[in-house]
């Protein structure tokens, strides 16, 4: 066997399902369930006020997080190498502000449209994101950044 036949481990998290797709697919499932068995018991005005709150928070979190990645010259795409560990801004409070932001937008749209099924599926959304994206990303970041990442992980919660 030659040196050329030995492959190095990939320098990325190995997240092959784009995380936003997880939110979209499960939201679609909620929409489908709503068509089959509608559940409508959300009062419209309070639900829409809450929706605006979640939407604002979600867009702020996701936008701010994306900006910090851009400033650090690291990729948002989980199948590309991570070049920097971002720990400032919202990353001081949550290790996953982009995913939390997407979750807030998911909840906002569900509230605005009174899609109770989509809200019922929120725990499944969180579980799917953790299993299909976050767990892989955390293993990769620990391998790449070692003690620096482990210390960060010890002081900042995964979600909130």
Sine and cosine of phi, psi and omega as CSV:
sin_phi,cos_phi,sin_psi,cos_psi,sin_omega,cos_omega
0.00,0.00,0.74,-0.67,-0.01,-1.00
-1.00,-0.04,0.23,-0.97,0.04,-1.00
-0.88,0.48,-0.47,0.88,-0.03,-1.00
-0.94,0.33,-0.39,0.92,-0.03,-1.00
-0.99,0.16,-0.28,0.96,0.01,-1.00
-0.99,0.12,0.83,-0.55,-0.02,-1.00
-0.98,-0.18,0.58,-0.82,0.07,-1.00
-1.00,0.09,0.47,-0.88,0.08,-1.00
-0.89,0.46,0.53,-0.85,-0.01,-1.00
-0.90,0.43,0.64,-0.77,0.02,-1.00
-1.00,-0.05,0.90,0.43,0.12,-0.99
-0.30,-0.95,0.16,-0.99,-0.10,-0.99
-0.97,0.25,-0.28,0.96,-0.01,-1.00
0.96,0.27,0.47,0.88,0.05,-1.00
-1.00,0.01,0.97,-0.24,-0.11,-0.99
-1.00,-0.03,-0.31,0.95,0.07,-1.00
-0.99,-0.11,0.88,-0.47,0.02,-1.00
-0.85,0.53,0.86,-0.51,-0.08,-1.00
-0.78,0.63,-0.64,0.77,0.05,-1.00
-0.86,0.51,-0.47,0.88,0.02,-1.00
-0.91,0.42,-0.53,0.85,0.04,-1.00
-0.86,0.50,-0.72,0.69,0.01,-1.00
-0.89,0.45,-0.70,0.72,-0.05,-1.00
-0.91,0.42,-0.71,0.70,-0.03,-1.00
-0.90,0.44,-0.72,0.70,-0.02,-1.00
-0.94,0.33,-0.53,0.85,0.10,-0.99
-0.90,0.43,-0.67,0.74,0.05,-1.00
-0.87,0.50,-0.63,0.78,0.07,-1.00
-0.89,0.46,-0.67,0.75,0.05,-1.00
-0.88,0.47,-0.65,0.76,0.03,-1.00
-0.91,0.42,-0.67,0.74,0.04,-1.00
-0.89,0.45,-0.72,0.70,0.03,-1.00
-0.88,0.47,-0.59,0.81,0.04,-1.00
-0.90,0.44,-0.60,0.80,0.02,-1.00
-0.93,0.37,-0.58,0.82,-0.05,-1.00
-0.99,0.16,-0.75,0.66,-0.03,-1.00
-0.72,-0.69,1.00,0.09,-0.05,-1.00
-0.91,0.42,0.72,-0.70,0.11,-0.99
-0.85,-0.53,0.92,-0.38,-0.04,-1.00
-0.75,-0.66,1.00,-0.04,0.05,-1.00
-0.72,-0.69,0.37,0.93,0.06,-1.00
-1.00,-0.05,0.80,-0.60,0.10,-0.99
-0.92,0.40,0.78,-0.63,-0.18,-0.98
-0.86,0.50,-0.79,0.62,-0.11,-0.99
-0.90,0.44,-0.77,0.63,0.04,-1.00
-0.89,0.46,-0.58,0.81,0.01,-1.00
-0.91,0.42,-0.64,0.77,-0.01,-1.00
-0.95,0.31,-0.58,0.81,0.08,-1.00
-0.90,0.44,-0.72,0.70,0.04,-1.00
-0.88,0.47,-0.63,0.78,0.01,-1.00
-0.86,0.51,-0.69,0.73,0.01,-1.00
-0.90,0.43,-0.62,0.78,0.05,-1.00
-0.88,0.47,-0.76,0.64,0.00,-1.00
-0.90,0.44,-0.65,0.76,0.00,-1.00
-0.89,0.45,-0.73,0.68,0.02,-1.00
-0.87,0.49,-0.73,0.69,0.02,-1.00
-0.90,0.44,-0.67,0.74,-0.01,-1.00
-0.91,0.41,-0.71,0.71,0.02,-1.00
-0.91,0.41,-0.66,0.75,0.04,-1.00
-0.87,0.49,-0.76,0.65,-0.01,-1.00
-0.87,0.49,-0.77,0.64,-0.04,-1.00
-0.91,0.42,-0.70,0.72,-0.01,-1.00
-0.90,0.44,-0.73,0.68,0.00,-1.00
-0.88,0.47,-0.68,0.73,0.00,-1.00
-0.89,0.45,-0.71,0.70,0.03,-1.00
-0.87,0.49,-0.67,0.74,0.03,-1.00
-0.87,0.49,-0.68,0.74,0.01,-1.00
-0.91,0.42,-0.62,0.79,0.07,-1.00
-0.90,0.44,-0.69,0.72,0.00,-1.00
-0.88,0.48,-0.72,0.69,0.02,-1.00
-0.89,0.45,-0.53,0.85,0.00,-1.00
-0.99,0.11,-0.04,1.00,-0.01,-1.00
0.84,0.54,0.68,0.74,0.06,-1.00
-0.85,-0.53,0.43,-0.91,-0.14,-0.99
-0.99,0.13,0.58,-0.81,0.14,-0.99
-0.99,0.13,-0.30,0.95,-0.10,-0.99
-1.00,0.08,0.88,-0.48,-0.11,-0.99
-0.95,0.31,-0.03,1.00,0.11,-0.99
-0.97,-0.25,0.26,0.96,0.11,-0.99
-0.90,-0.43,0.41,-0.91,-0.01,-1.00
-0.89,0.47,0.59,-0.81,0.14,-0.99
-1.00,-0.03,0.77,-0.63,-0.06,-1.00
-0.96,-0.29,-0.19,0.98,-0.03,-1.00
-0.48,-0.88,0.50,-0.87,0.09,-1.00
-0.99,-0.16,0.92,-0.40,-0.02,-1.00
-1.00,-0.01,0.85,-0.53,-0.05,-1.00
-0.76,-0.65,0.21,0.98,-0.01,-1.00
-0.96,-0.28,0.02,-1.00,0.00,-1.00
0.88,0.48,-0.70,-0.71,-0.03,-1.00
-0.91,0.41,-0.30,0.95,0.02,-1.00
-0.94,0.34,-0.14,0.99,0.12,-0.99
-0.97,0.22,-0.37,0.93,-0.07,-1.00
-0.96,-0.29,-0.49,0.87,-0.02,-1.00
-0.55,-0.84,0.66,-0.75,0.02,-1.00
-0.97,0.25,-0.21,0.98,-0.09,-1.00
-0.73,-0.69,0.85,0.53,-0.04,-1.00
-0.91,0.42,-0.45,0.89,0.05,-1.00
-0.92,0.39,-0.71,0.70,0.00,-1.00
-0.93,0.37,-0.60,0.80,0.07,-1.00
-0.91,0.42,-0.65,0.76,0.06,-1.00
-0.88,0.47,-0.70,0.71,0.05,-1.00
-0.89,0.46,-0.62,0.78,0.04,-1.00
-0.89,0.45,-0.66,0.76,0.03,-1.00
-0.89,0.45,-0.66,0.75,0.04,-1.00
-0.91,0.42,-0.67,0.74,0.06,-1.00
-0.83,0.56,-0.76,0.64,0.00,-1.00
-0.89,0.45,-0.65,0.76,0.00,-1.00
-0.86,0.50,-0.74,0.68,-0.02,-1.00
-0.91,0.41,-0.66,0.75,0.03,-1.00
-0.87,0.48,-0.69,0.73,0.03,-1.00
-0.91,0.42,-0.71,0.70,-0.04,-1.00
-0.87,0.50,-0.64,0.77,-0.03,-1.00
-1.00,-0.03,0.04,1.00,-0.05,-1.00
0.81,0.59,0.70,0.71,0.02,-1.00
-1.00,-0.09,1.00,0.06,-0.05,-1.00
-0.87,0.49,-0.62,0.79,0.01,-1.00
-0.86,0.50,-0.65,0.76,0.02,-1.00
-0.89,0.46,-0.60,0.80,0.06,-1.00
-0.93,0.37,-0.63,0.78,0.03,-1.00
-0.89,0.46,-0.52,0.86,-0.04,-1.00
-0.99,0.15,-0.06,1.00,-0.02,-1.00
-0.80,0.60,-0.72,0.69,0.03,-1.00
-0.86,0.51,-0.58,0.81,0.05,-1.00
-0.92,0.39,-0.62,0.78,0.06,-1.00
-0.86,0.51,-0.75,0.66,-0.02,-1.00
-0.87,0.49,-0.72,0.70,0.00,-1.00
-0.88,0.47,-0.71,0.71,0.00,-1.00
-0.89,0.45,-0.69,0.73,0.01,-1.00
-0.90,0.43,-0.66,0.75,0.01,-1.00
-0.89,0.46,-0.71,0.70,-0.07,-1.00
-0.97,0.25,-0.69,0.72,-0.12,-0.99
-1.00,0.07,-0.33,0.95,-0.06,-1.00
-0.77,-0.63,-0.89,0.46,-0.17,-0.99
-0.86,0.51,-0.72,0.70,-0.03,-1.00
-0.86,0.51,-0.67,0.74,0.02,-1.00
-0.92,0.38,-0.68,0.73,0.00,-1.00
-0.90,0.44,-0.65,0.76,-0.01,-1.00
-0.91,0.42,-0.66,0.75,0.05,-1.00
-0.88,0.48,-0.71,0.71,0.00,-1.00
-0.89,0.46,-0.73,0.68,-0.02,-1.00
-0.90,0.44,-0.60,0.80,0.05,-1.00
-0.92,0.40,-0.66,0.75,0.04,-1.00
-0.91,0.42,-0.66,0.75,-0.10,-1.00
-0.98,0.21,-0.66,0.75,-0.13,-0.99
-0.94,-0.34,-0.09,1.00,0.13,-0.99
0.83,0.56,-0.77,-0.63,-0.08,-1.00
-0.87,0.50,-0.55,0.84,0.01,-1.00
-0.86,0.51,-0.71,0.71,0.02,-1.00
-0.94,0.34,-0.66,0.75,0.00,-1.00
-0.87,0.50,-0.65,0.76,0.03,-1.00
-0.92,0.40,-0.67,0.74,0.05,-1.00
-0.87,0.48,-0.74,0.68,-0.01,-1.00
-0.87,0.49,-0.56,0.83,-0.01,-1.00
-0.94,0.34,-0.45,0.89,-0.06,-1.00
-0.97,-0.22,-0.23,0.97,-0.04,-1.00
-0.83,-0.55,0.72,-0.69,-0.02,-1.00
-0.95,0.30,0.39,-0.92,-0.01,-1.00
-0.91,0.41,-0.76,0.65,-0.02,-1.00
-0.96,-0.28,-0.97,0.23,0.06,-1.00
-0.55,-0.84,0.00,0.00,0.00,0.00
